[in-house]
Structure formats: structure tokens, C-alpha cells
Amino acid sequence: MTAAQDRLAAGALAVFCRYGYAASTLRQVADQLGIQAPSVYSLVTNKAALLELVLTPMLDAVDGLLTRVPVGGDVEAQRHWLLTYRQLLETHQDAVRLTIGDLGINQHSRLAGRIKSQHIVLRAVLASFGGADQAQTAAVIGLLIWPVLWLEATDRGPAETAVAQALALLHSAAAAHSQEMRVGSFG
């Protein structure tokens, strides 16, 4: 992105977070930046294109991380990957809040589809780390995302703590599932 696009994306993110995507206007974005509305239109054609400009850096970062998933049972590699994911969420905190908390995003078919696909892949990654079922992986996602969404950085606690709790939850579920399978095969 150019410097002008970066500035536009930052201003738009602030407006979208304040008013919601559906209720926001490009005029509000221009006002936020102290520029005239035609200047916004010189960089994006419409509000949907502006939303893509705002969310693409976060979505690209998630896509990149999802291509670097550790394989096998290397717990240290899993810990590092989960820590990187949590740090990515923290880096893009406002975009994450907008993506998760604003139902207007679902009106944007291409972004909504991309977000849903990433969520499906993330759940598969967590299952490969030991998540026994959808409830388990949803709990881990919540454990990693919730503090980023609702707590200020000073109140969150270390990301390492959340990642350690997530791994413990995933691995305890995998151990319990494995035990159930062994018992079930002899019962």
C-alpha cells in the first residue's frame, strides 16, 4: 500500500470501529482524515473497496501464517505458531474487533467468504494440534481471541500464558480422546 492508502485505511478503520461498517460513510472517513470526500474517491471506488483496503493486511497476515503450520506433534513448534497467531491478533486488534463484532462485514461477499475459509482452516489446524472436536477448537480460539477483543494490552496478561493454556487444553483433550478410543476398542 502507498502512504496515502495506509492513512486512508487507518482513518477508515477508526470510523468503521466507531460507527459500524454499514452505518459509516465515506464522508465520515474524509472528515476523520481532514480531507475532502473526492480525495477518498481518488484512492478507492466505494465503501466496499475501502473495507477491503482496511482488512486485507490482517487477512493476508492470517493467510501467511496458515501456510506455515507445523506438522507432527512438536509441541514447541505448536507453541511458537500459536504465539505468532496471538501476536498477529494483537497487531491487528481493531481489524480483528471489526471482523468479529460487525455483522455488516457479512454483506461483503468476498471478504466474508475469505474470513469464513480462514476460520475453517484455523479450526483444522487446532484439531491437528490435538483439538478433539469443534467445541474444543472453539474454546481455544476464544481463549486466544477474547483478551485481544475486550481487554487493553496492560490488562491481558502475557500472550505466552494464553498460549500455554491453549496448548494444555488441546493436549488434554487429545489425551482424553485417545484414552476413550482405547477403552472403547476393548469394551
TAHUWO-V479079 format. One record per pair of residues at least 24 apart in sequence whose ideal C-beta (glycine too) atoms are under 6 Angstrom apart, sorted by the first residue. I is the first residue (numbers start at 1). J is the second residue. If there is no record, write none. Layout:
BEGIN
<<I & J> <I & J>>
END
This chain:
BEGIN
<<5 & 43> <8 & 43> <9 & 53> <9 & 54> <12 & 50> <12 & 54> <13 & 54> <13 & 94> <16 & 98> <17 & 94> <17 & 98> <20 & 102> <20 & 104> <21 & 102> <21 & 104> <21 & 105> <22 & 104> <48 & 108> <51 & 108> <55 & 95> <55 & 111> <58 & 92> <58 & 95> <59 & 114> <61 & 88> <62 & 118> <66 & 121> <69 & 125> <78 & 129> <79 & 163> <79 & 167> <82 & 163> <82 & 166> <83 & 159> <83 & 163> <86 & 144> <86 & 159> <86 & 163> <89 & 148> <90 & 148> <93 & 148> <97 & 149> <129 & 170> <130 & 170> <130 & 171> <130 & 174> <131 & 170> <132 & 173> <132 & 177> <136 & 173> <140 & 166> <140 & 169> <140 & 170>>
END
